[in-house]
Amino acid sequence: MKSKSRRLSAVDLLLIVLMILPFVAGIVLKVLTAPPSEGISITGARVYFTIPMPIQDLPITEAQVNSVLVLISIFALCLFMTRGLKVKAESKRQHAVEWIVEKVEGLVNENMGEMFAGFAPFIAAIIALSALSSLSTLMGLYPPTSDINIVAGWAILVFILITYYKLKGGLLYYLKGFTEPIFVMTPLNILGEIATPVSMAFRHYGNVLSGSVIAVLIAAALQGLSSLLLGWLPGALGEIPFLQIGLPAILSVYFDIFSGCMQAYIFAMLTMLNVSGGFPEDEYEKRKQKKLLKKQKKLQMNH
């Protein structure tokens, strides 16, 4: 039993290392590839290299690499949290897992209904990926959520799901929806359909990016103000940005932690509401009944 528990502890330790290692690798990669800069610098994701493609070259950026590192860390976290589960919860780890599952399932049932109960893992994945991507900035990494390409990819995936469930009512019913309430509204309805993924992407990206930019600008301003007001102090004391102590950390709590987690929650909520709201349940049930009646008629004719 002792050797078994030691073996389990070793695996747990390995998974913890696997959770941390991607972020360490990202920090090392950033340090090794960061170009020398002076003063304040606000730039997009760094391009590491470009893969030649037939139509358009594919750049591999800092945001893409960090997004993969976040995924690896989440995968290791899931393996760590779900190890050694039993029918009756005995460990704090299993209690935490059950609490997370109950909360996510309750969130999905409340906003989407019991019919979409299977969406709980997907919504949990969206929240974890978005929140951890935004929080990676606390370790000095470029947050993937500050890149419109990353967030737009998520929005396109959600848009495909929305369209898929709208088509559950039939292609003709879906197309008819663009002509309501009157046929003249068709162009506006089409624009409204396209605006869904665009608004989801830019809302998430804009809030995360603006928070990072504001935090950097305030930190730079405090550094200059500190040099202006306290630069008269003798020796090295005059070079210490005293006014930067405290306030940037408080701003980071809001912009990096609260705002990042809030945007993850909002993106998940929009996903749930758009998917369930676009699903024509009544029309879907009618189609099911028609298909069932056709099958019954065929069976009767065969007999």
C-alpha positions in Angstrom: 0.0 0.0 0.0 2.9 2.4 0.9 4.6 1.7 -2.5 1.3 2.3 -4.3 0.7 5.6 -2.5 4.2 6.7 -3.3 3.7 5.8 -6.9 0.4 7.8 -7.0 2.2 10.8 -5.3 4.9 10.6 -7.9 2.4 10.7 -10.7 0.6 13.7 -9.0 3.9 15.5 -8.7 4.6 14.8 -12.4 1.3 16.3 -13.4 1.9 19.4 -11.3 5.2 19.8 -13.0 3.4 19.4 -16.4 1.0 22.1 -15.3 3.8 24.6 -14.5 6.3 23.6 -17.2 4.4 25.1 -20.2 4.4 28.6 -18.6 8.1 28.3 -17.7 8.8 27.3 -21.3 6.8 30.3 -22.5 8.7 32.7 -20.2 12.1 31.2 -21.3 11.1 31.5 -25.0 10.0 35.1 -24.5 13.2 36.0 -22.8 15.4 34.4 -25.5 13.5 35.9 -28.4 12.6 39.4 -27.0 14.2 42.2 -29.0 16.0 44.9 -27.0 13.7 47.9 -26.4 13.8 51.2 -24.5 10.9 52.8 -22.7 7.3 52.0 -23.2 6.4 49.4 -25.9 2.9 48.2 -26.8 3.0 45.7 -29.7 1.1 42.8 -30.9 2.1 39.1 -30.7 5.6 38.4 -31.9 6.0 36.3 -35.0 8.4 33.4 -34.3 8.6 32.0 -37.9 6.4 31.6 -41.0 5.4 28.4 -42.7 5.2 28.8 -46.6 1.7 27.9 -47.8 0.2 27.7 -51.4 -2.3 30.5 -50.9 -1.0 32.5 -48.0 1.9 32.0 -45.7 1.1 30.8 -42.1 2.8 32.9 -39.4 3.4 31.1 -36.1 2.9 33.8 -33.5 3.5 34.2 -29.7 -0.2 34.1 -29.2 -0.6 30.7 -30.9 2.3 29.2 -29.0 1.0 30.5 -25.7 -2.4 29.2 -26.5 -1.0 25.7 -27.0 0.9 26.0 -23.8 -2.3 27.0 -21.9 -4.0 23.9 -23.4 -1.2 21.6 -22.3 -1.5 23.1 -18.8 -5.3 22.7 -18.7 -4.9 19.1 -19.9 -2.5 18.3 -17.1 -4.8 20.0 -14.6 -7.7 17.9 -15.7 -5.6 14.7 -15.4 -4.5 15.8 -11.9 -8.0 16.7 -10.7 -9.6 13.5 -12.0 -7.1 11.0 -10.7 -8.2 8.5 -8.1 -11.9 9.3 -8.3 -14.2 7.1 -6.2 -18.0 6.5 -6.0 -18.0 8.3 -2.7 -15.8 11.4 -2.4 -13.1 11.0 0.2 -10.4 13.5 -0.9 -10.5 17.3 -1.1 -9.5 17.0 -4.7 -12.6 15.0 -5.6 -14.9 17.4 -3.6 -13.4 20.3 -5.6 -14.0 18.4 -8.9 -17.6 17.6 -7.9 -18.3 21.2 -6.9 -17.0 22.4 -10.3 -19.1 19.9 -12.2 -22.2 20.7 -10.2 -21.7 24.5 -10.8 -21.1 24.2 -14.5 -24.0 21.8 -15.0 -26.3 24.1 -13.0 -25.2 27.0 -15.1 -25.9 25.1 -18.4 -29.3 23.8 -17.2 -30.3 27.3 -16.0 -29.4 29.1 -19.2 -29.8 26.4 -21.9 -32.3 23.9 -20.4 -31.9 20.2 -19.7 -31.9 19.4 -23.4 -28.4 20.9 -23.6 -27.0 19.2 -20.5 -24.2 17.7 -22.7 -22.8 21.2 -23.3 -21.4 21.3 -19.7 -17.9 20.0 -20.6 -17.7 22.4 -23.6 -18.7 25.4 -21.5 -16.2 24.4 -18.8 -13.5 24.2 -21.4 -14.4 27.7 -22.8 -14.2 29.2 -19.3 -11.0 27.5 -18.4 -9.2 28.3 -21.7 -10.3 31.9 -21.8 -9.6 32.6 -18.1 -6.2 30.9 -18.0 -5.2 32.6 -21.3 -6.0 36.0 -19.8 -4.3 35.2 -16.5 -1.1 34.1 -18.3 -0.2 37.8 -18.5 0.5 37.7 -14.7 3.6 35.6 -15.6 4.8 38.0 -18.1 3.5 36.1 -21.1 1.6 37.6 -24.0 -2.1 36.6 -23.3 -3.7 34.8 -26.3 -6.9 36.6 -25.6 -5.2 39.8 -26.6 -4.9 38.5 -30.2 -8.0 38.9 -32.3 -7.1 35.8 -34.4 -7.3 33.5 -31.4 -10.6 34.9 -30.0 -12.1 35.0 -33.5 -11.3 31.3 -33.9 -13.3 30.6 -30.8 -16.2 32.8 -32.0 -16.3 31.0 -35.4 -16.5 27.7 -33.7 -19.4 28.9 -31.6 -21.0 30.4 -34.7 -20.8 27.0 -36.4 -22.6 25.4 -33.3 -25.3 28.2 -33.4 -25.9 27.5 -37.1 -26.0 23.8 -36.6 -28.7 24.0 -34.0 -30.7 26.5 -36.0 -30.7 24.0 -38.9 -32.3 21.4 -36.6 -35.6 23.0 -37.6 -34.8 22.3 -41.3 -33.1 24.3 -44.0 -36.3 26.0 -45.3 -37.2 27.0 -41.7 -33.7 28.5 -41.2 -33.8 30.4 -44.5 -37.4 31.6 -43.8 -36.1 33.2 -40.6 -34.1 35.8 -42.6 -37.3 37.1 -44.1 -39.1 37.8 -40.8 -41.0 39.9 -39.8 -41.1 41.1 -43.4 -39.1 40.3 -46.5 -37.5 43.8 -46.7 -35.6 43.0 -43.4 -33.7 40.1 -45.1 -30.4 42.1 -45.6 -30.5 43.4 -42.0 -31.2 39.9 -40.7 -28.2 38.5 -42.7 -26.0 41.2 -41.3 -27.3 40.4 -37.8 -26.4 36.8 -38.3 -22.8 37.7 -39.3 -22.5 40.2 -36.5 -22.9 37.5 -33.8 -19.4 36.0 -34.1 -17.9 39.4 -34.9 -19.3 41.0 -31.7 -18.3 38.0 -29.6 -14.8 38.2 -30.8 -14.2 41.9 -30.6 -16.0 42.2 -27.2 -13.6 39.7 -25.6 -10.5 40.8 -27.4 -11.2 44.5 -26.9 -11.7 44.3 -23.2 -8.6 42.2 -22.5 -6.4 44.2 -24.8 -7.6 47.6 -23.5 -7.0 46.5 -19.9 -3.4 45.6 -20.8 -2.8 48.8 -22.6 -4.2 51.0 -19.8 -2.1 49.1 -17.2 1.1 49.7 -19.2 0.3 53.4 -19.8 -0.4 54.0 -16.1 2.8 52.2 -15.1 4.8 54.2 -17.5 3.2 57.5 -16.4 3.9 56.7 -12.7 7.5 55.9 -13.5 7.9 59.3 -15.2 6.0 61.1 -12.4 8.2 59.4 -9.8 11.3 60.5 -11.6 10.0 64.1 -11.8 8.9 64.4 -8.2 11.5 62.2 -6.4 14.4 62.3 -8.8 16.2 64.8 -6.4 16.8 62.0 -3.8 20.5 61.2 -3.5 22.1 58.2 -5.2 20.2 55.2 -6.2 17.1 56.3 -4.3 16.3 58.9 -7.0 16.2 56.1 -9.6 13.7 54.0 -7.8 10.1 54.5 -9.1 8.4 54.7 -5.8 5.1 55.8 -7.2 4.9 52.5 -9.2 4.7 50.6 -5.9 1.2 49.4 -5.1 -1.0 51.0 -7.7 0.0 48.8 -10.7 -0.6 45.8 -8.6 -4.1 47.0 -7.7 -4.8 47.7 -11.3 -3.5 44.2 -12.2 -6.1 42.7 -9.8 -8.8 44.3 -11.8 -7.5 44.3 -15.4 -5.7 40.9 -15.4 -7.7 38.9 -12.8 -11.2 40.2 -12.4 -11.7 41.5 -16.0 -10.1 38.4 -17.5 -12.3 36.0 -15.6 -15.3 38.2 -16.2 -14.7 38.1 -20.0 -14.4 34.3 -19.9 -17.7 34.1 -18.1 -19.4 36.5 -20.5 -18.1 34.6 -23.5 -19.5 31.4 -22.1 -22.8 33.0 -21.3 -23.1 34.4 -24.8 -22.3 30.9 -26.2 -25.0 29.3 -24.1 -27.6 32.0 -24.9 -26.9 32.1 -28.6 -26.9 28.3 -29.1 -30.1 27.7 -27.0 -31.8 30.8 -28.2 -31.3 29.9 -31.9 -32.6 26.4 -31.4 -36.2 26.1 -32.8 -37.4 23.5 -30.3 -41.1 23.5 -31.5 -40.1 23.0 -35.1 -37.6 20.4 -34.1 -40.2 18.4 -32.2 -42.6 18.6 -35.2 -39.9 17.3 -37.5 -39.2 14.4 -35.1 -42.9 13.5 -35.0 -43.1 13.6 -38.8 -40.1 11.3 -39.1 -41.5 9.0 -36.5 -44.8 8.8 -38.3 -43.0 8.0 -41.6 -41.1 5.2 -40.0 -44.3 3.7 -38.5 -46.0 3.9 -41.9 -43.1 2.1 -43.6 -43.1 -0.6 -40.9 -46.9 -1.1 -41.4 -46.5 -1.3 -45.2 -43.6 -3.8 -44.9 -45.8 -6.0 -42.6 
